[in-house]
Amino acid sequence: MDSYLQTWNSEDEKSALEAVSKITDEALPVRFEEEVYIAWEPYTSKVGRLTDSGALADLAKHNRHWEVRKEAVERLNDQDALAYVAKNDKYWEVRKAAVERLIDRFILVDIAKTDEDRYVRMAAFKKLSDQDDFVDIAKHGKYSYIRMEAFEKLSDQDAFVDVAKHGKYGYVRMDAVERIIDKSLAQEVYTDIAMTDKDSAVRMEAAEKLTDKILAQEVYADIAKNDKDNAPDFDTGTPYKFSRKFWSNRWLRLID
């Protein structure tokens, strides 16, 4: 071990590369990494010859170089280690590599719903095929893009009803309601969205779909009364959330 460390500490790059090529103990690269700083290029060349699952998992989870971690992940089959890397590595390239080797659909769904990087989310999403998973993502996905991707995968009425009635985000619920064949049920959901959604624009859109026009007027009045933070100041030109046309139409609806 000491002789290898001396070689690795040498300023002679050729000697360092030769040291890597001669390592036969699969545990040595892990121990080397703990004691000396090494360039990732020769290190990954050694990782490419590792077969020991424990050594690969250690590299994938703890090596200081993201390129080395990614190389180890691409040779790793340990699902627990892959799940750890997929959820915790700070580099999206490494997380994505781990996701592509994962098989646990529950972990994949969680990553598709919550990972901060679009490429990682989509890598997880593309490995899914179950309608229940798509419903879950459409209802609870943290990012709008992945929610809409999941929504487009829905194919049966039960799924649309579930998302429409229990989805977390108003716009996705609205899209789901439009796919519901049962018009009575659709009106029930439109009413719920118009009365309870946190987004005034969504409430307005739902109210426009109501067949109960008296209730629709009540929704418009409630928005006009309580959504003061977003109401425009036409005199001062203060910025506001919705367009002038939107707010003008709001007042016209109240008059009509």
N, C-alpha and C positions, 0 to 999 in steps of 0.2 A: 504493500500500500504506500509506504513512504517513498519508494523509488518512483512509483507512478506520479505521486504528488510533486516530486521534484521535477519530473519531466513536464508535467502540466504547468508548473510555475516558470518553466524556461521561457525566455523571450524568443526562442527559436520556434516559429510557427510549425515548421516541418516536423520537429520533434514532438510537438503537441499532437499533431495529426497522427503520427505514427503510434503514439501512446494509445489513442482512441482505437485504432484499428487492431491493436493487439489485446484489448481487454476481452477476456473470456468469461469472467465472473459477472453474471448478469446483475448482481447486487451492487457492483462497484460503481456504475454510473450514478446511482442514487447517492452513494456515500461521497463520491467526488463532488457532486453538486452541493453538498452540505459544507464542504471545506474550501473550495476554490471557485473562482469566477472563470467561466469558460465561454467561448464563443458558441453560439447555437448551431452554426453550420456543421462542424464536425460532430457535435453532440447528437444532432438528429440523424446523422449517418449511422451512429451506433444504435440509436433507438430502433432504427429500421431492422436491426438484427435481433432485437430482444423478443423472447417468446414467453418469459415468465410473467404470469398475470399480476402477481403482487408487485413486481418491479415496475411494470407498465402502469398499474393503477397509481403507484406512488408518484411516478413522473407526471402522469396526467393531472393529478390533483395538486401537486406541490412544487413542481419545477418553476424556477423564476422566469424562464423564457417561454412566452406564449407559443412560439413556433415548436418548441420541444413538447409542450403539453399537447398541442394539436397532433403532432406526429404520434405521440403515445396513444392518444384517444383513437386514432385511426387504426390502431392495431389491437385495441382493447375490446373484450367481449363481456367483461364484468359489469352487469347491469347496475349494481349499486354504485359502483365507481362512476359509471357513465351518467347516472342520474345526478350524482353529486356535482360533477363537472357541468352538466347541462344547466343546472340551477344556480351555480355559484361562481363559475369562472367570470372574470371581469371583461374578457375579450369575446366579442360576439362570434368571431371565427372559431374559437375553441368550443363555445357552447353549441354552435350549429353542427360542428363535427360530431359532438357527443349525441345530439338529438338524432342525427341521421343513423346512429347505431342503436338507439333505444327501441324497445319493443313494448314497454308498459304503456298502454293507451291512457291510463289515468294521469300519469306523469306528463305524457305528451299533451293532453288536454290542458293541464295546468300551465304548461309552458306556452301553448298557443294562446291562452287567455291573458297571460301576464308578462311575458318577457318584453323588455323594453325595446328590443331590436326587431324590426319587421322581418328580416331575413330568417332569424331564429324562429319567430312565430310561424312563418310560412313553412319552414322545414318541418316543424312539428305537425302543423295542420295537414300537410300533404300526406302524412302517414296515417291519417284517420279516415274511417269509412262508415262509422256507426251513426245513425240518425240522432241517437241520444247525445252523442258527443257534439254534433253540430248544433243541436238545440241549446246545450249548455253554453257553448261559446257564443252563440247568437244572443243569448240572454245576459251573459255575465262577462263577456270579453272586455278587457280594459280599454282596448283601442278600437275605434270605429271601423277601420279597414278590415280587421279580422272578424268583427261582428258581421259585417256585410258579406264577407267571403263565406262565412258559415251559413248565413241566411240563404244565400243562393244555392246551397247544397240541400236545403230542406225540400222534401218531396211529398209529404202527406199532411192531411188536414189536422191530425192530432198535434203534429209538430208546430204548425202555424198557430193553432189555438193556444198551445202552451206558451209560445214566445209572445203572442199578442196579449195574453192575460197576465203573464208573470215576468216578462222581460224587464230589465233594469233601465233601459234607455228608450225614450219616447219614440224616436224616429224609427227604430227597429220594430217597435210594437206597431206603429202605423203601417209599415210595410207589410207586416204579418197579417194585420186585420184585412188588408185589401185582398189577401189570398183566401180568406175564409168564405166558404160557400154559404153557410148559414147566416142570412142577413140579420136575423134577430139577434144572434150572438154577436155579430159584428157591431151592431148598434150598442149593445151592452158594453163592449170594450171601448168603443169610441167615447161613450159617456164617461167611463172611468178615466180615460186619458184626459179628456177635456176638463174634468173636475179636479184631477189630482196631480197631473204631471208637473214637474218643477220648471220646465221650459215653456215660457209663454208662447213661443212660436208654435210649438207642438200642440199646445192646448188650442190655439187658434185654428190650426189645421184640422184637429179632431172635431172642434165645434162646427166647422163648415160641413162636416160629413153627417151631422146629426139630422135626423128627420123631425125631431122635437125642436122646433124653432124657438119656442119659448125658453127652453133650457139653453139653447145656443145663445140667446140674448143675455141670459144670466151669466154665462161664461164670459162673454165679451165685457159685460159690465164689471165683473169681478177682476178681470185682467186690467181694465182701464183704471180701476180704483186702487189696486194693490201692487201693481208692477211699476211703481214710481221710479225705481232706480233705472229702468230702461226707457221710460217715457221721454220723448224729445222736448227740448226747450226751443220752440221755433223762433223766439225773439233773440236769444243769445247764440244760437247755433251750437249749443253744447252737444258733443258726440253722444250717440245713443246706439243701442244694440241693433235695432231693426231699421229698415229703410223708411223714408218719409211716406212712401206709398203705403207701407204696412200700417203705420200709425194713422194715416189719413183714412184708410179703409176701416180701421177699428172704430173711429168716431162715426163714420157713415153708417156702419152696422147698427150702432146704438140709436142713431136717428131713425133709420129704417124700421 
